[in-house]
C-alpha cells in the first residue's frame, strides 16, 4: 500500500495534460468481499487525484476493467 500511496503522489505532481492510469492485477479477498484496488479506493480515496484512472487486470479472464 505504501508503494501505491507513492504512485498517487507522483500522479499528483505529473503535469496537466497527461493521461494518468494506475494499472494493477486483480486480487480478490474473500474475507473482505472486495478486490485490493476496491479496498484501496475505499480507504485511501483522499490520496487519489481526481484525474487518475484505476484499472484492474483479471489474469484468469484476460480482461481489464476501469474501477473509477
N, C-alpha and C positions, 0 to 999 in steps of 0.2 A: 504494500500500500504506500509506503514511503516513496518508492520509485514513481508510482502513479501520481502522487502529490507533486513531485518534482516536474513531471511531464506537464502537469497543469500550469505550473509556474512558467515553464518555457513557452507554452501556448499563450499565456498571458502577455509575455513580453515580445512575442512574434509580431512583426509589423502587420498593419491592416492590409487587407487585400489578398492575404494567403488563405487558402482553404485549410482548415485545421482538423485533422482526422486522427482520432485515437482508436487504434485497431487492436483488439485483444482476442485471445482464444476463449471460447465459451467454457465456463467451468461452473457446473450446477451443484448447489449444495442442497441435499435432501433435507438436512436439518433446518436450514433457513427458508427453504422453498423459493429460492431465487438464485440467480447467477451471481458470480463475483462482480461483474460490471453493474448489475442492478443494485447490488449491495453498496458498491462504491457511490453510485449516483444518489442513492437514498441517504447515505450517511455523510457524504462529502460534497454535496451539491454546491455548497458555498465556495468551494475551491475551483469549480469547473467554469471557465469563461463561457459566456452565452453563445459564442460562435464556434464552439468545439463540437464536432460530431463524434459520438461514441458508437463504434461498430463492434459487434461480436461475430466471430467466425466459428461456426459449428463444424468441427473437423469431420465428424462422422457423416454428416449430411452434405458436406462440401458447399455450405451456404453461409452468406454473411447477412447480418440484419442490423439496421441502424436502430439504436435504442432511444435517442433523444432528438 
